[in-house]
Amino acid sequence: MATLSLAAILADNARRHPDKTALVAGETRLTFARLWHDVRKQAAALTELGVRPGDKIALMAPNTVEFPRAYYAAIAAGAAVVPVHLLLSAHEVEHVLKDSGATLLLCHPAQAETGEAAAAAVGVRTVALGADGELEKLTDAADPLATYATRDADDAAVVFYTSGTTGVPKGAVLSHLNLVMNATVDAFDCNEYSPGDIVLGALPLFHAFGQTASMNAVWRAGKTLVLMPRFDAAKAVELMVREGVTVFQGVPTMYVHLLAAAEQADTLPRLRVAVSGGASLPVAVLERFEQLFGAPVHEGYGLSETSPVAAVNQPWYGAKAGTIGHSIWGVDVEVARAELDDRIELLPTGELGEIVVRGHCVFSGYLGRPEQTAQALVDGWFRTGDLGTKDEDGYLRIVDRKKDVIIRGGYNVYPREVEEVLMRHPGIDHVAVIGLPDDVHGEEVCAVVVPKPDTALDAAELTAWSKEHLGKHKYPRRVEFTDQLPLGPSMKVLKRELRATYAG
């Protein structure tokens, strides 16, 4: 019987590159050999605390050394990790702990107030991470496990809670096979890592994108990861220059902020490649970033349910701006008829439909939710809820979320298309387009705009400018200004919050 563990990523590097720096976190620098030794000691401490293979262990920590160490320790002990978003309220954390059946919460001091309150409310034991924490003391005293616990390839490795944009957050169960394959394909098929590559880990590790692309895949390739606890664009530029970072991975809001920071910076890092995901990157931002930082931006696509990487612009196909490239090795990403719920009917090239995914990256299902799993997994394909097209060269393009499409006077308006145009306006720093209820047209197009610093924008003038660049049914009749857009834990713009704010 074949067995597989995500922990093998670190175990293998400890043999292959023992003296190479695996992790830079503030003043801390750990080689692969040291990190794997520390992980095995912590896994032994967890075992002493009663953790057994198959248990669910919740982890609440920022991008500090404690996160990867506890994550791999739990995996090495045979448990499944339940990463907790750091922006959740205590009540929301309660739901994650209860729904997942977590037996323990490993909590960083920075999250102690929220984490401990939530854990106490549902009767889950909290164990403190950090230098003076209980787990650190137990780890110091423990003898390292000889090796990691045996797991089947289909056993749960991580349970990601979806952000709940469509209701109560659900736990997406990802297996060791899902995550090992995603890290491996990401490391060796999606990218061409250079021998001396150093990667900035600014994406939150509690999120699927950061966890797979910035941590697991980087270490699968045997590269060095430089962690950043909280993303700040100006500090990110300084850190990348200081540590010689060559690879940046981020979500569109990070790219927008980096462009603003670049104007004030004395020196910019010379990046070899950048990767964007999590939401659509406006082409104007991509072009400006490539110009300033000297690196091609490879936009990709994925969801928690797909481990997460499903498609990305890959070196051998050539990158095409405004697309998410091709499906990754061993995975199919196609376009299906969106209106059919009970079966998958693939559409011809160029036609708009729902993006569907099949292959080694597709999750096992939603924890304890067989009905919702059955709705999402149809005929062997995962239905993403995103609308897109595939061109004659096989490049995929996301048009929008099915639920974000605005229907104005019977015509479909895709917010992303309007955002792409508005981002080319010289006075706009960031923008989100939403549909608001309208008595005459059903829905009206509204642009929520963050102006560039020291720029005065006029709503009527912006509408007039939009009218020249967009079709009659597409341009925003309503323009609202704000200092900042509401962002979720994964730095995506929360359009549901914007709709709630401006619907009155």
N, C-alpha and C positions, 0 to 999 in steps of 0.2 A: 504493500500500500504506500503510495507516494505521500510524503509529508512536506510541509513548507511553513516557514516562519519569516515574517518581515524582519525579525531580529538578525537574520542571516546577513543583512546589508552591513551592519556594524561588525559582526563576527568575522566576515570575510575581509573587510578592510583592515582589521586588527592584525590579520595574518599577512595581507598583501602590502599594505602601506603603514606598518606600525608607527613609524616615526614622523609621518606626515601630519601637518596640522589639520585637524578635522573641523575644529570649532574655535571661533574668536567671538567672545562675548564680553565687551568692556575690557577689563584688564586680564580676564581669563583666556588662556590659550591651551587647548587640549589636543593631544595627538590622538589618532585612531586607537592606538593600543591603550592609552590612559582612559579614553572615553568608554571603551568597551569594558575595561576593568571596573570603572566606576558604575557602569550600568549593571554589571553582574552582581556587584556588592549591593546595589539598591534593589535589584530583583530578589536577592536573598532576604533583605529586610522586609520586603513586601510579603514574601512567603511566610516569614515569622509572624507577620501581622494577620495571617490567615488567608491570604490571597491564593486562590486555586485556579488551575486552568479552566477557562470558560467563564470566570467571573467578569463582571463589568466594573471597570475602575474609572471614575470621573476625574478629569484633570483640568484644573483651572489655574492657568499661569500665563504670563506674558512671554515675549521672545527673549527670555533670559536662559542661562545655562540649565536652570531647573526643568524647563519644558522638555527638551529632547532627552535629558537623562531619565526623567520620570516616565516619559512616553515609551522609550525603549526598554526600561526596566519592567514596566507592566507587561509589555509584549513578551519579553524574555521569561517572565514568570507564567506566561500562558494566558494572561487575561486579555480582554478586549478593552481598548481605550475609548472613553466617551469624552471627547474634547468639549469644553464649555465655552461658549462665546463670552468675551469679557465685558460686553456692553449690556448684557441681560440684567434685568432687575432680579431681586431675590425671589420674587414670585415665579418668574420665568425659569430661573435655575431650579426651583422646586420641581417644576414640570419635567425638566430634563432628567433630574435624579430619580424621580418616581417612575416616569415612563420607561426609562432604560433599565430599571432594576439594579442600579449601581449599588455595590456593597460598601464602597469607600469613596471619599472625595479627597484627592490630593490637591491642596490649595496653597497658592503662593501668598505671602503676607500682604501683598498689594491688593489681593482680592478677598482677604479674610473676612471683612465685614459682611459682604454679600454672600459669600460662599458658606460661611459658618451659620448664618441665619437660615439660609435655604436648607442646608443639611440637617440642622436641628429640627426644622419644621416637619421634615419627612422621615426623621429617625435614621439618618445615614451618618456613619462616623466620619469626622474630618481629621485628616492627618496633615500637619503643617509642613510645607516645603521651605527652602531657604536655609541660610547658614545656621540659624539657631532653632530651626524647626525639628519636630519629633522625628521626621523621616531621616534627616541628615544625621542625627545622633545614632539612630538604629543602623544606618548605612555604615557609619564609621566603625561600628562594633562588629559588623557582619563579615563572614567569610564569603567571598564571591561564589556564585553558582558556577559549577564546572562548565555548563553550557546552557542554552535556552531550552525551554519546555517544548516537547514535541506537539505539533499541531497539524491537523489535516488542512489541506489546501483550501477547503471550503469553509473552515471554521472562521468565525467572526474575528477580525483584527481591530476594527475601529467602527464605532457607531456615530455618524455625523448627524446632528439635528439640523434639518432644513430651516431656513430663516422664517418660515411661517407666513410667507406673503399670501398664501392661499388658505389661511386658517391656522389651526393648532400645529406647532412644529412637530414633524415626524422624524423618527430615527432611521436614517438610511444605513443599512448594515453592509459593510464592505469586508470582504474576505481577505485572507493572506494572499491568495492568488490575485485578486483584484489589485491590491496595493503593490505587491512585488512586481507584477507585470507592468503596471502603470509607471512605476519608478524606473524599471529597466528599459522600457520602450522610450520613455522620456529622456533617459540618460544617453542611450546609444542609437536611437533611430530618429528622434525628433530634433535633436541638437547635434552639432559636431563640437563637443567640448575640446578645448585645446589643453595641452599638458599642464600649463600653469594657471588655468582659470581659477578665479576667486569670485564667489557669488555673494551678493548682498541679500540677506534674509530679512527684508523689511515687511513682507506680507505676514499677517498674523498666522502663527503655526497652528492655532486652534481651528483654522479654516482649511478646507480641502486643498485649495490652490497652493497656499503656503506650505502645507504639510507634505504634499507630494512633490511639487516642482522645486521648492526651495530647500526642503530637508531631505526627504527620502531619495529623490532622483540625484541630487547633488552628491550625496554620500554613495549612492549606487555607482556613480561615475568616479568616486574616489577623490572628489574635489573639496576645497576648503569653503566653509560657510561662515560668513560674518554676520552675526545677528544684530538687529536693531530693535530695542524693546518697544519703541513707539515711533511711528513714522513722522519725521519732521523734514521737509524738503531741504532746507538749508543745511541741517545737520547731516542729512543723507549724502549731500554733495561732498561735504568735508570728510565724512567717514570713508566714502568711496575713493577719494583722492589719497587719504592717509594709508588705507589698507591695500591699495592697488587693485581695487575691484574691477573685474572685466565683464561681469554679467549682471545685469539688473533685471529683476522680474517685478511687475507691479500691475495694479488695476488703473483704469483711465484717470481717476482723480489724482493718483500719485504722479502721473505724467504731466498733468495740468499744473500741479504744484511745483514740480521740478523745473518746468519751463520758466515759471515766475522766479524761482530761486536762482536759476542760472544767470539771470540778468544782474544779480547783485554779487555773484561769486567771483573771486579772483582767479581761481583755477577750476576747470571742469575735469572730471575723470574721463579717460579715453576708453570708452567701453568697446568691447568686441561685438557684443550682441545684447539685445534687450527683448524681453518677452512680455506681452500684455494679454490679460484675460480678465474674466469676471464680469465684464460688460463690454459694449462696443467702444472702441477707441476712435474718436473723430479723426478723419484722415488729415485734417489741418494740424492737429496736435502731433500725429505720427511724423509728418513731414518736417515740422519744426524741430522735433526731438532728434531726428536723424541728422539734421543739419548741425545742431549744437553739440551733440554728444558723439557724433561720428560713428554711430552704430546702427545697423538695420534693426527695425522693430518687427519681431515676428508675432503677429496676433494669433491667439489660439482660443479654444472654446471647450467648455466642459461644465459639469454640474457635480454636486456632491454624489449624486447617484451613479456617476460615471468615473469615479475614483481620482481626480475629476477629468483628466485630459482625454478628450475624444477626437479633437481635430486641431491642427496648428499649421502655420506656414513653416515649411521644412526646407532646409538648404537645397536639397537636390531637385525640388520642384521649382524653386525660386519663389520669393515672397510677392504677393500681390496685395497692395494696400487696399483696405476696405473689406478684405475677406478674412475668413478664419482658416484658409489653406485647405489641406486635404486631411482625410481621416488618418489616424495614427496606425502603425503596423498592427495587424491582427484585429482591427476594428472596422466596422462599416458604419458610415454616417450617410444617411440618405434623406430624401424629401418625400413625405407621404401625404395622402389626401387628409386634410386637417379635420374635415367634418365627419369622418367615419370613426366611431369610437370603438367598435367591436372587432375591427380587423385592420390590418395594415395593407394599404394599396399604394405602391410606389408610383411616383409621378415621373413623366419624362423630363429630360434636361431642360432647365430654364423656367420650369413652372414653380409657382409659389405654393408651399405647403408646410406641414409640420416637420421639423427635424426629428428623425428617429435614429437610434443608435443600437447596434448589437456587437457583441464581442466580449473579450476577457475583462473589459473595464466596467461592464454593467453589474450593478449591485445585486445582492441576494434578495432584497425586498425591504419593505418598511417594517420595523420591529413591531410585532403584535398587531399589524394592520393588514390582514390578508385581502380585504376588499380593495383598499387603496393600492396595494401591490398589484392586484389583478387589473386594475384600471391603467396602471403605468406600464406594465409588462404585457404586451400584446403580440402574439405570433412570434415570440422570441426577440422582439424589439422593445427598447425603452422609448416611451413617448416623452419628449422633452418639454412640450408646451411652448417651444420657440418656433417662430415662422422663419422660413429661409428659402434659398434657391441654390441650385448647383449649376455652374456653367459648363460649357462644352469641354473645358480643360480640367474639369473636376474640382475647381475651387468652389468652396461653400461660402455662402454669405448669409449672415443673420439679418433679417429685416426687422423683427421685433418680437417681444413676448406676445403670445396669442391674446393675453388678457389686457395688454397695454394699447392695443390697436384702437384708434379713435374712429368712430363712425360719424362723420359730419354730413348731414343731409343725404345719407345713403351711400356716401363715398368713403372708402377706407383711407385713413391717413395714418402713416407709420411714423411715430414720434422720432425714431432714430434718423430717418431721412431729413426731417425738419431740423433736428439738432445738428446734423452734419453741415447744413447750409448756414445756420446761425453761428456756428463756431468759427466761420470764416469772417465774421464781422469784426473789424479791428478793435471795437470797444468791449467785446464780450470775453470774459475770463472763463466762464462755465455756464452751462444752460441745461435745463431739463424741460421737456415738452410733455404736457399731460392733456387729457380730455376732461372737460368739465361739463356738467349737465346744462343743457340749453333748451328752452321752450320751443324755439323755432327749428333748430337744426338737429335736435337730439343731443349732440355733443358739440362743444366749441373747442377750438385749438388754443391752448394757453401756454405761453413760454415763461418759465420762471428763470430769470437771468441774474447771474452774479457779474456785475461790471468789473472791468479791469481797475486796479487802484488809481485813484485821482482822475477817474473818467466819469463825466456826466452824460448819462444816456436818457433819451426821451422816448417814452412808450410809443407815441404816435409816429415819430421818426423811424423807430425800429420796425414798426408794422409796415410802414411805407417801403423801407429797405427790403423787408422780407417779401413783399408783394412783387418786387422786381425779380426776385430770385426763385420764387416758388409758385406752383400752380394755384389757381383761385381757391380751391377747397383746402389747400394745405397751409397757407401762411397764417401765423397766429394773430387772431383778432384781439386777443387779450395778452398783455405783457405785464408781468409782475417783477419787481426787483427785490433782491435779498442779499444779505452779506455772505451767506453760505447755504449750501444745499444740505438737507438732512441725509446723513450717511449711515448705513447699517454696519454691523460688525465687520463685514468683508469689504467695506469702502464703496459699496454700491449705493447709488442714489435711491432713497426710499420714496418712490412715486406715490405710494398709498398715503404717506404722510402729507405730501404736497397736495394731493387731491382733497384730503380732509381739511387742510389749511385754507385752500382757495375756493372750495366748492360753495361757501356761504354767499 
